[in-house]
Amino acid sequence: MRAPAFWAGGGGVMPLLLAPFSALYAQATARRMARPGWQAPVPVICCGNATAGGAGKTTVALDIGRRLADRGVAAHFLLRGYGGTTKGPLLVDPATHDSTLVGDEALLLADVRPTWVSADRAAGAKAAIEGNARAIVMDDGLQNPGLAKDLSLLIIDGGFGFGNGQIIPAGPLREPVAAAAARCQAAVLIGEDETGALAQLPPGMRVLRARLAAGPEAAMLRGQPVFAFCGIANPRKFFATLQESGAVLAGREAFGDHYQYDAGEIQDLLAQAEAARALLVTTKKDFVRIPPQFRSRVTVVTVTLRWEESAEIESLLDPLAQRVPIPA
């Protein structure tokens, strides 16, 4: 799915025409969020955002999961599994499950820590706890009231911000920024604040800053011509990351977020890369959506999160880590 161009801003008539539907959407979200959620006996950390689409939630969740593991905390990931068909609760097995069942983000998370997919977040949390989880890190779910959160982070893509500032369908917001921020203990800005998003946050809200950096495999692409493709919420970020790492972008192709590739499309991309005498490269998130028989011919470039001050995220995790129950 591609977001409408007017969601990014610039005015136009469509946001005005859709405004009545946005008001209904906002009212429905507010009513849903007024319901109390189940309070888990272990700390629950939510990496959420105010907008539809990617803002870097999975990358932040991965970082937090690793930090908890470094503290000896048995953290499990929990998410809806967007793009997959299962309702769960289901413990993801990367060896037997694919993106059509559990979604692409679930497969990325499951490479790091035990990961549960569940449309019912409370049921997923209960299953994870039965599976010996001592902390739960949610990828998305800020607008899902089923599970009470102990720490909520509002993830903001610095390049997109809050788009045109309108509620779905007139804009990308799932709810007003103020409402989302009120349930969060801090915001995480990824990249530079190119749209003035920070000015829309409540005064005094704590802001942590981070950026995306290419993984270690990108060093091998320095000076190399590459043909890049991806189906993520903000393809521009991936293309820019490649260029910043020193790769020569000989071609690019952007697909809709969570796009499921078929054999013909990958064959066409391989032909374009060959014509440009370039390596065909994509994201790890896209790689799991490629038909298996083509994966050996596609190079994956991962991204990692670099905190401006890592002590700040650690300070938010400190009190939660101290509350982790000791196994009987």
N, C-alpha and C positions, 0 to 999 in steps of 0.2 A: 504493500500500500504506500502510495506517495502522498505526502501532505499537500494540500492546496497551496499554491504560491502565495495567496493573499494572507495565509497564516503568518508569514514572515514579516508582514507590515506593508506599508506603502499606501494604505487607504483603499479606495475602491468601493463599489456599491454592494458587493457580496456580504461583507460583515454587517452592513445595515439591514439587508434583507433577512439575514439569519439571526439577528439579535433576539427576536421573540423566542426562538427555539433555544438559544443560549440561556435565556432566563429560566426556562423550564429545566434545562440540564443542570444549572447551578442549584436550583431549588431541590431537585431530586438528590443531588450529591450531598447537600447540607442535611437533608432529612436522614439520609443513610448514615452519615458520619455522626449523627446524634446518638446512634445506638451504641451501647457499651460493648466492649470486646472481652474475650476470655483472657484472664490474667494468667500467663504461664508461670510455673515455678522456677524458670530459668530466665536470664536476661534475654530480651528480644531487641535487636537492633534493626532499624528499617532504613534502607537507602532508597529514598523516593524522590519524586519531583512534582512540579505543579503542572507540567505540560505533557501532552501525549507524545509518544516517541522517545527516542533515546536522548539521554543527557549525560550518560556516563555512569549510570547506576550499577551496572554489572562490574565495571572496572573498580569502582569504589568498594563494592561488596567483596570482590576477590581480595582486595588489599586488606580489608578488615578481617576477613576469614584467616588470612595468613598471619596477621598480627596476633589474633587470638590464639592460633595454633602455636606461635612462638612463645606464648605465655603458658602453654600447656593446657589450654582450654579446648575441650572437645566441641568445637562449633560446627553446626550443620547449617547449610543454606536452605532457604525456603522461597519458592516463587510460584507464580501461576503457570508458567510454562507457555507463554504466548507463542502461537504458531503451531503448537502441538494439539493432539486430539484428546489426550487423557485428562480426566477430571481429578484423578488421584484420590487419596494420597498415594504416591508412588515414589519409592526410592530409586533414583536414576542409576542405571547401569550402562556406562558408555560402551561396554562391549556388546550389548544386545539391544539397546534402545537407540532410536534415531531421532532426528529433528522433527519428523512428521508426527511422532508420538509425544515427545516431551518438550519440543522447542529447542532453538539453538543455544540460548543462554544457559539452559539447564546442563547441556553437555559441557560447556566451558567451565561452569562452576563445579561440576562433578569430577573434573580432572584435578581439583584442588582439595575438596572436602566432600563428605557425604552431602547429597543434595536431594531435596524432596520437592516434587511438583504436586500442587494441590490447589484446586479452585477455592476450596474452603480452607482458609489459612489456619483457623483454629484446629481443624482436624489434621492438617499437615503438621502443625506444631506438636500436637499430642503424639502423632506417629513418630516424629523425630525424637521426642523425649523418651518414648518407649524404646527407641533405637539408641539410647544412651547419649543424646545431645545434652550438653551442659550450657550451651548458649545457641541462639538462633539468629542468623543474619538473613534478613529479608531483602531480596532483590525486587524492588517495587513494592506496592501495597500501602502507600501512604494514604490513598483514598479508599482503602478497604478496612472497615471497622471491626472485622471479626476477631482480630487478635490485638490485644493491648501492647503498645510499644514502650520500652524503657528508654530508648534513645532513637530519635528520628532525625535524619539528615536530609536537608533539602538540596538535592543535586542540581546545579545550574550549568548548562553549556554556555560558556562565555561568548561563543560566536552567534548563538541563536537567542539566548536570554529567555524572555517570556513571549517572544514573537510579537504579534500585534496587540497583545494584552487582552484579547477577547476570549470568552468561554466557548468551548466546543458547541456547535459547529462553526461559529463565526470566527473562531481562532483556536489556538492549540491548548488553551488552559483547561485543565480538568475541574478547576475551581478557582476562585479569586486568589491571587498571590498571598494576600494577607491571611486568608483562612488556612492555606497550606503552611505558611510560615509560623502561624500561631501554635501549631502542633509539633514544631521542630525545635530542637535545642541548638542547632547550628545549621548554617548553609555551607555548601562546598562549591566554590566557583572553580570550574575546570577551564583553564585558558584565560585569556584577557577578557575583561568586561567590555565587549565591543558594542553592546546595545544599551548600556545604562541599567542593567538588571538590578544591580546592588542598590540603586536609588529607590527601587520599588519595595525593598524589604523594610520591615518595621525598624524604627530607629534603635540602635543599640544591639541588633541581632548579631550574634557571633558569626564571623565569616572565616572559613578555612580556605586557603588557596592551593590549587594543585594544577598540574599540566600533564598532558599525555606525551609519552616518549616512545619511540620505536624500540622494540625488543632487540636482543643481541644479534639475531639473525639479520637485521637490517644492515649491519656493518659489511656483510658480504655483498650487498647491493650497491655500495658506494661507487659511483661512476658508471654503473651498469644501466643500460636501457631496460625499462620495465613497462609492461602493459598492465595497468591496474584495473580491477573491477571489484565492486562490492554492492551489497544490498543491505545497507544500514540506514539509520535515521538521518545521519549527516555525512554523506559520502565525502564532502569537502574536507572533513577532518582527516580522513584516511589518506587522501591524495596529498594533502599538505604535510602530513607526517612523513610520507615517503620522500618528498622533496627535501624536507628539512634534514633527513638522514643521509642525503647525498645521492639518492637514486635519480636517474634521468627518466622522466615520465614521457615515454614514447606514445602513450595512448591511455585512454581511460574510458570506463563504462560504468554508469550508475544504474542500479535497479531499485525497486521498492524495498522498504524495510522488511526483513524476514523472508525475502524472495526465495522460493524453492526452484532451483535450477534444474533444467532437463538436459538430456544428453546433447540435443541439437544446439542448445545455447552455448554449452561449454565447448563443443567442437568449433563453433563459430568464433568464440573468444580465442581459442588456441590458434586458429587460422590467422586471426588479426595480429596476434602476438608474433607469430612466425613471419608474417609479412613485414612487420616492423623490426624484425631481428631482435626481439625483446623477450624477457622472461615474463610469463603470466603470473601475476601475484594477486593475492587477496588477503582478507582478514581471517583470523581463526574462526570467527563467528560464521563467516560465509563458507569456510572450508567444510564444515559439517553438513552443509546443505548441497554440496556437490555430489553427483552420482559417484559412488566409490571407485568405479573403474577409471576415473579421470584424475583422482587425487594425487597420484604420483607425478603428474605433469604440471601441477600447480604449486607455486611457492607461497608459503604462509608467512606473513609479517605480523607479529604480535605487537601489542602496545601495553605499556605499563604506566602506573600512576606515580608521579613524582610530587610529593608534598613540598610546599614552600617551607613549612615548619612541621616536621613529622611529630615533634613533641606535642603539638596541639591535638592531633587525633588521638595520640596516646593518652593525653590527659582526660579525654572524654571516655576512653575505654577503661581507665583505672578503676573508677567506682563500680563499674559493672563486673569487671573481672574479680573484684573482691567479693561479689555476691554470688559467684558461681557455686552451686551446691557441690559438696564433696561426696564422691561416690560411696555408697554404703559398703 
